[in-house]
């Protein structure tokens, strides 16, 4: 789940300190690093079959993929400038 928050902050151009630096691009990279390490450790410890049986983990990965692929779209939808009345 930590990877998802770094991905959101990176895509939405919010700066947050990570272990590799400070900035939105570094948040995106850090999000991918977190996700890769997490998947790697899970597969090493439990195998692919256990991954498919763990609904919470699969849900977190699905959320990460949705944020990664649709982050710009969500950003444009939720940051529309308000029109003055």
WOPE-V549527 format. One record per residue. N is the residue number from 1. RES is the residue in one letter. SS is DSSP state (H for helix, E for strand, L for the rest). Layout:
{{N & RES & SS} {N & RES & SS}}
This chain:
{{1 & X & L} {2 & X & H} {3 & X & H} {4 & X & H} {5 & X & H} {6 & X & H} {7 & X & H} {8 & X & H} {9 & X & H} {10 & X & H} {11 & X & H} {12 & X & L} {13 & X & L} {14 & X & L} {15 & X & L} {16 & X & L} {17 & X & E} {18 & X & E} {19 & X & L} {20 & X & L} {21 & X & E} {22 & X & E} {23 & X & L} {24 & X & H} {25 & X & H} {26 & X & H} {27 & X & H} {28 & X & H} {29 & X & H} {30 & X & H} {31 & X & H} {32 & X & H} {33 & X & H} {34 & X & H} {35 & X & H} {36 & X & H} {37 & X & H} {38 & X & H} {39 & X & H} {40 & X & H} {41 & X & H} {42 & X & H} {43 & X & H} {44 & X & H} {45 & X & H} {46 & X & H} {47 & X & L} {48 & X & H} {49 & X & H} {50 & X & H} {51 & X & H} {52 & X & H} {53 & X & H} {54 & X & L} {55 & X & H} {56 & X & H} {57 & X & H} {58 & X & H} {59 & X & H} {60 & X & H} {61 & X & H} {62 & X & H} {63 & X & H} {64 & X & H} {65 & X & H} {66 & X & H} {67 & X & H} {68 & X & H} {69 & X & H} {70 & X & H} {71 & X & H} {72 & X & H} {73 & X & H} {74 & X & H} {75 & X & H} {76 & X & H} {77 & X & H} {78 & X & H} {79 & X & L} {80 & X & L} {81 & X & L} {82 & X & L} {83 & X & L} {84 & X & L} {85 & X & L}}
